Amino acid sequence: MSYDKKSQKLIANNKKAFHDFFIEETYQAGLELFGTEVKSLRAGRCNLKDSYVRIENGEAFIEGLHISPYANGNIFNKDPMRRKRLLLHKYEINKLNGAVTKDGYTIVATKLYFVGGLVKIDIAIAKGKKLYDKRDAIAKKDQRRESEKEFKVKNLY
């Protein structure tokens, strides 16, 4: 089943991952969730900031993904920080596992969204940035912002 980009409804984005890591390769995965968690996601109540993927016994799990309890969920609410299973093909899990065994690589969550009625998450193989890499990225971003500002001012007159 394929969906176009227009049918995607963004729930959460992990800007910190792009700041702290070099993103090498991304994958789309489904999430195994309970009903109250999906209702909470529809309200936009989640945090991807410190989430990462761990592979155990041939299964991929996301840890650190915080989905706030649903307000009307009472006894059906689950632990907000429980680890959730990712729905991936076996060859994708093997490829991710092989990438993580390399030194300095990890798997981070970058984006959480709805596609049709399904919750999907983008995960990425990432290599950690050093402090000087982060400074360089910030400097480039500032330089680009300044040049766009100058271009805008020039075209006004």
N, C-alpha and C positions, 0 to 999 in steps of 0.2 A: 504494500500500500504506500503510495508516494503522495506527499503533500507539497504544495508550493510555499514559498516564504511568506506570502500574504496571509496564510491561514495560521501562522505562528503567533501566539500571544505570549509575550515575554512576562515571566514571573519575577525572576531575579537575575542579576548580572554580577559577575565576580571581577570587579576592576582591579582588586588587589592582586589577583593571579597574574594579570598582564604586567603589573608593576614589579612583582617579585620574581617572575620566571620568564624564561624564553620559551614560548609555546612552539613546539615542534610539529605535532600531529594531533588532530582532533577526531573524536568519535562521538556518534549519537547513541545514547542508550536509553532504555526504558527504566522506570523505577517500580519496584514492588511496594505499593502503598496501601493503607487502609482508608476507608471511606471518610473518616473525619479529617485525615491528613489532606486528602484531595480537596475537601471543602475549605480547609484553612489555606491551601495554596490558591484556590480561586479568589480568596480575599487578599492574596498577595502577602501572606504572613510567613516569610521564610528568610533565612540568612545563609548564604553560600560562603561567607568570608574565609572560614578556617577549614573548609571541607577538603577531603582527599580520599583517594580510592585505595583500598587494600585488597589484595587477592589472596584467598585462602582456599585450599582444597578444590581448586578449579572453579571457584565462584568469585565474582567481584562484588565487593561491598563498599558503599560510601559511608564514611564516618565524618562527624563534625557538621553534617547538614542539619541545621536547626529549623524545624517546622513547628511553629507555635501551636499550642492546643486550640482546637476549635471551640469557640465560645459556647455553643449549644451542644457540645459533644458529651458532656458529663462522664459517665463510666466508660464510654467507648473511646475516649482519648488515649493515645499512646504516649510514651515518653518522647519528648521533643528531640532529644539527642540520640535516639536509638539508631543503630546502624541499619541501613536499608540496602536490600539486594538490588544490584543492577542487572538488567536483562540484556545480555550481550551474547553473541554467537561464541562458540568454543574457540574458533580460530582467532577471534578478536581478543579474547581473554588471554590466550597463549601469546599473542603478539605484545599485549600490554605487559604481561609478566616478564617477557624477554627484555623489554625496554627498561623496566624498573630495576632489573639486575645490574644494568650499567651504572657506573659510579656517578652520583649527582643527579640522577633522574628520578622523577616522581610523577604521579598522576593526580591532577587537580581538576576540580569542577569549574567550568567557566561560565555556563549559562543554564538556566532552568526555564522551561517554557511549555505551553500547551500546544499540541499539534492535533487539530480536530478535538477530540475529547480525551486524548492521551497525554500524560505528563512525560516529557522527555528531558534529558539532561545532556549537555555537551561536556565531555571530559577530554582532557588533553594530556599528552605526554609532554612534560616540561622539565627544563633544566634550570636550576637556581641561578639567579643573578648575583654577582658580587656587588658590593657597595658602589664601586666606581662605575659599573654598568648602569646602576639605577640613576646615579648622578648624570651620566651621559644622556640617558633617555629623557630625564627632566629638562636638561639643557636644550636638547633638540626640540622638545615640545614647546618650550618657551620661545625659542627662535622661530619656530613655525607660526606660533600665535602672534608674535610681533610682526612678522612679515605679512600675515593676513590683515592685521590691523592697519599697517602702512598702506597696503594695497586698497583697502576699503576707504581710507582717508583720501588717497590720491584720486580715486574715482568719484568722490563726492563733488569735487570742484571742477 
